[in-house]
Amino acid sequence: MRRFKWIEWNRQKVAAHALSPEEVEAAFDRVYDVQERADGSFKMDAEVPSGRRLWVVWRYDREDDEIPDVFGDLAEPAIFVITAY
């Protein structure tokens, strides 16, 4: 299951393009293309349930000092949306 990290900053970024966090999250189920960028983030061509196509720029939100659980696995990192338009 995907986890997303939303803070006021990225909520405002998507709202500026008339999108809600829920719409952006739903777009991860309708992906057409994903490209990794030089800085380690991703640019994704996707679609929201209403049919609107959009670009989502995001990265994994993983801390370098995370400690594995008792079985040696790290939890699935959260997705931090940088912007969507």
Beta strands, then each sheet from edge to edge (+ up, - down):
strand 1: 4-5
strand 2: 31-36
strand 3: 42-47
strand 4: 53-61
strand 5: 78-84
sheet 1: 1+ 5+ 4- 3+ 2-
end
